[in-house]
Amino acid sequence: MWTMLATLGVGMTVAAVQLPAASAQPVPQHWIGYAQMAGTQFEAWLSDPASDAAARLQTWMQGGQVMPPPLIVRVWVAPSGQVQRVEFASLGQAQADADLRALMTARALPEVPPPDMRQPMMLELTLNRSEAQ
């Protein structure tokens, strides 16, 4: 198993987790590099001040409700680099779910995935309240 951590905007953290097949083969370095790039890009999308969805998600996080436990987000990326699909357990609020899904699927990643990389990528997304904005 391998992980990659990145800070995501205001009070968000993501870890990319890829579980290899039953055999304990090492994870190829180019998969790790791709996950790091994807994590950095998701960080930018989730903290984009020009994005209404990002602003709503951050406002929801600051709203005083109990924060959800870390989410496992499954991400499928097309050969073109477009994020085709994401799956995650509900945040408990329909608009927050829709905003997170929209933020992660609205654009293509800047690089195409390695052709041999297993999908979906597994991301662990932790939402935390920030002390200040």
Residue, then its C-alpha position, 0 to 999 in steps of 0.5 A: m500500500w502507498t499513500m501521498l498526502a497534500t494539504l487542500g485549501v482551507g482545512m482539507t487534506v487528501a491522501a491518495v491510497q493505492l492498494p496493489a493486488a493480492s501480491a505484495q509487489p512494489v507500487p511503480q514510481h510513475w503511479i506514485g508520481y501521477a497520484q501526487m500530481a492529481g492530489t496537487q490538482f484536486e487541492a487547487w480545484l477544492s481551494d479555487p476562490a473563483s469557484d462557487a462550488a468550492a466557496r459553498l463547500q468551504t462555507w458548509m465546512q465552517g457551518g458548525q456541523v459535525m465534520p464527517p470522518p475521512l472519506i474514501v474517494r474512488v476516482w476514475v480518469a479517462p485516457s485523456g486525463q478527464v476525471q470521468r467518475v468519483e464515488f464517495a460516501s455522502l457528506g450528509q448534505a446533498q449540496a456538499d456532495a454535489d459540490l465535491r463531485a462537481l469540483m472533482t469531475a469538472r475538468a481534466l487533469p493536466e496529465v494523462p494517467p499512465p496506461d498501466m495504472r490500476q483504477p480507480m485511484m483511491l483518495e482519502l479526503t479529510l475535511n477540517r474546519s480552519e481556524a481563519q480564512 
